[in-house]
Amino acid sequence: MAKMSLDRYVHYYERWIANHDSKQKALQDFRLVQAVHLKKLDKKYRQTNPILSFVTEAWQEIIQCRRVLQWSYAYGFYIPENEDGKRRFFEYLQGEAECGLEKFHRCAEVELEEHVNADRSTEDFIKFRARVVQLTVVVRNYFKNLVRAMENDLSEIRSCGDYWSCDLCTYVNDCSSTMCVMCSSESPLPAEF
């Protein structure tokens, strides 16, 4: 039993540390973006700082989400083991948020580098901007839902029939929602459900 308890602690601690390290790396990368990349983008695409503010906003969101994800592992550790429904729901929300953040972070990092260092068209840059702005909003919503669930001690847990899963983004919505909270697609449930 002691080994199981220790393994559980190590599991959560390692993920806490990994997200702490990812947050620190994101902070360093953000400093590089501010000091070097924004100037290069400004010169290359002749974009003004207000137009390039989407890059700054995206990196600030990544850093904040890394902080939330880091501390969500501390929260998860303290969910009682006998509250299986809460734990599974929390792990689902946490997994969705983490998956969205990884995709977003990769986009902000890798695709930004491509635009800074490679010959890309202005049209490609405009598409990149739209993608980053959209991902910023989606990831922000994932994390708002995760934080709200933690703040409410996962009170959303009710019977399984009280939710529907979005066909587009797989977010689990309350049955009273007629549109997905995450991506705004319509509920597949009949209105009288």
N, C-alpha and C positions, 0 to 999 in steps of 0.2 A: 504494500500500500504506500509506503514511503517512497519507493522508486517511482510509482505512478504519479504521486504528488510532485516529486522533483522533475520528472519528465514534462508534466503539464506546465510547471513554472518555467522551465527552460524553453519550451515551445513559445510561450507568450513573450518571454524576455528577449529571445533571439529576434522575434519579429518587431518588438519595440525598438531594439538596437538597429535593426536593418532600416527601419523607417526614419530613425534619428539620423543615421548616416546618409540616407537619401535626401533628407531635408537639408543637411549641411552641404552636400554636393550641389543641390539646387540653389542654395544661397550663393555658393561660389560661382556657379554658372550664370546666375542672375547678375552678379557683379561684372562678369565678362561681357554679358549682353549689353549692359548699360554703358560700359567703358569703351567697347570696341564695336560690337555688332550693330547697334543702332546707328552709329556714325556711318558705318559702311553701307547700311541699307538706305540711309538718308541720301548719301552720295550716289549710290548705284541706281536707285529707283526715283530719286528726286521727290521723296516723300517728306513731309514736314513732321516734326515731333508729335503733334496731336494725332496725326494719321497713324503714326507708328506706336501710339500708346497701347494698342491691342497687345503688342509683344510684352510690354511691361506688366500690363494687367494679367496676362496669361501666366507669367512667371511668378507674380505675387500670389495668384490663385494656387499654383502648384506648391509653393512653399507652405501656404496656409493648409492646404489639403494634406500635405505630408505630416504636418504637426497634428492635425486631427486624427489621421490614420495611426500615427505613432501612439497617441494616447488612447485610441480605441482598443488597442491590445491590452492596456492596463484595465480598461473597463471590462473587456471580455473575460479576463482572468477572474474577475469577481462575480461573474454570473453564476449563481448556484448550479451545481452539477445536476440537481434533481429537477431543474426548470428547463427541460429539453426543448420545449417549444420556443422559449425566449432565446436560448442559445442558438438554435438553428436559424431563427429569424434574424438575429443579430449577425451571425456569420454570413447569411445571405446578403444583407445590406452592406456589410463590411466588404464582402467579396465583389459586389457590383461596383461599389465606390472605388475599390482598389484597382479593379480591371479598367474602369473608365479613366482613372488617374494615370495608369501606366501608358495607355494609348495616347492620352493627352500630353503627357510628359515627353514621350517619344516624338510626337509630332512637333512640339515646341522646340525640342532639342535638335533632332536630326534634320527636319525639313527647314528649320531656320538656318542651320549650318549650310545647307544646300543653296539657299537663297543668298547667303552672305558670300560664299566662296565659289559658286559655280555660275556660269552664264545661264540665267533663267530669264524668261520674258516677264514683262510687266503684267501680262495677263495671268501667268502662273503665280506671280506674287499676289495678285488680287484674289485668286482662288485659295491660296494659302491663308491669306488674311481671313477670308470667310470661314474656312475650316477651323482656324484657331478660335475665332470669335464664337462659333457654334459649339466647339468642344469646351470652351470656358464656361458657357452657360449650362451645358449638360452636366459637366463634372461638378459645378457649383450646386446644382440641384441634387445630385447624388449625395453630396456631402451634407447639404442642408437636411435631407431626409435621415441620414445616419445620425447627425447631431440631435435632431428632434427626437428620434427614437431613443437615444441614450438619455436625453433630458427627461423624457417621459417614462423612463425605466421600462421601455419596450411594452408600454401599455397597449400597443396596437394588436398584441397577440389575443386573438379570439378564436372562434372555431374556424376550421379550414374553409368553410363555405362562404366566409365573409370577405373573400379576396378574389381577384382575378388577375391573371398574369398577362401583361401586354404582349401581343404577338410580334410587335416590332422590336421593342427594346428589352423585353422580358421582365420589366419592373413589376413587382407585386403591388397592385392597387387595392384600395378599399372598395368594396362592392358598391358603395354609394357614389363613387366617382364615375362619371360618364365619359371622362377622357383620362388618358394616362397622365399622371402627375409629372412623369419624367419627360416624355416625348410628345405629349398632346395628341396621340392617336386615339381614336374612338374605342370605347369599350365594346367587346364582342357580346356582352350580356344584354338580354332584352331590357328595355327601360323599366319594366315592372319588376325586375329581379330585386 
